[in-house]
Amino acid sequence: MYLAKVRGTVVATQKDRNLVGFKLLVTQRLDVVGEYIGKPDVSVDTVGAGVGETVIVVGGSSARYAAGNPDAPIDSTIIGIVDSTEIDN
């Protein structure tokens, strides 16, 4: 699991049948101080997240199970919306 920020939305009128009904969002991983790191991903949204929100994301086979379809071609799934974080130095 990791923290990410929702940066945008994806509209795909043609997609794999296992993705029909899923909302797709552009997410980008955050470091410990909230700065973007790495490249953006397309994530399946299972919690109703919106652009600008900080979210909890899972990847790999966990992403497919979190979306409820272990056969779907999913690498990244949003499983939570973050209200706040606290990090001790």
N, C-alpha and C positions, 0 to 999 in steps of 0.2 A: 504494500500500500504506500501511497505517497500523496502529498498535497499538490494541488494544481489550481490554476485559475482558468475559468472559462473565458476564452477570448473571442468566440464567435459561434456561428451556427453553420450547419451544412445542410443544403437542400439537394437531394438526389432523387429525381423522378424515376430513374431506373436503378435498381439495386438488387442484390441477392435476395431471393425470396425469404431467407431466414432473417433478414433485416427489416422486412416490412413491418411497420408499426412502431419502430424504434426511432426516437428523437436522437439526432447526431449533433454533437457539439465539438468545437475545436477547443482543446485544453492544452495548457503548457505547464510543465512541472515547475515547482517553486523550491528555492533553497531555504535554508534556515532563517534568513532575514526577509524572505518574501520576494526575492528577485527571481526573474525568469531564468531557467537553465534548460539546456537541451533544445530539441526541436519540438514544435507543436504536434499533437496527435489528434486524431478523430476518435472521440469516445462516445459510447452509447450512454444515454442518460436514463437512469432508472429511478431518479428521485425528484425530477422537476426542477433542476438547476437552471440558472439563467446567466446571461453574459455578465461578467464582472464578479461573479461569486467565486469564493475559494471552496474547493471541493476535495473529497477523498476519492482517489482513483485506485482501482486494482487492474492488474494486467495478466496476460497469459491465460492459462486455463481457468483461473479464478474469475477472470472477466466474463468468460462464456457462462460459467455457472451462475454468477451474480445476475446476469441478464436473463437467466431462466432457460437458456437453450444451449446445451453443451455442444451441439453440432453447428452452431452459427459461426461465421468467420469474424469473430470479435477478438481484438487484442487489448482493448481498453474500455473499462466500464466505470462510470461515476456511481459510487455507492453511498455518498453522504455529502451534505452541505455543512461547511464549517461555520460555527457561530463565533468561536474565538480560539486562539491558541496561546499557550504559555510555554516559554522555553527558558530554562535556567542556564546561566552562563557558568 
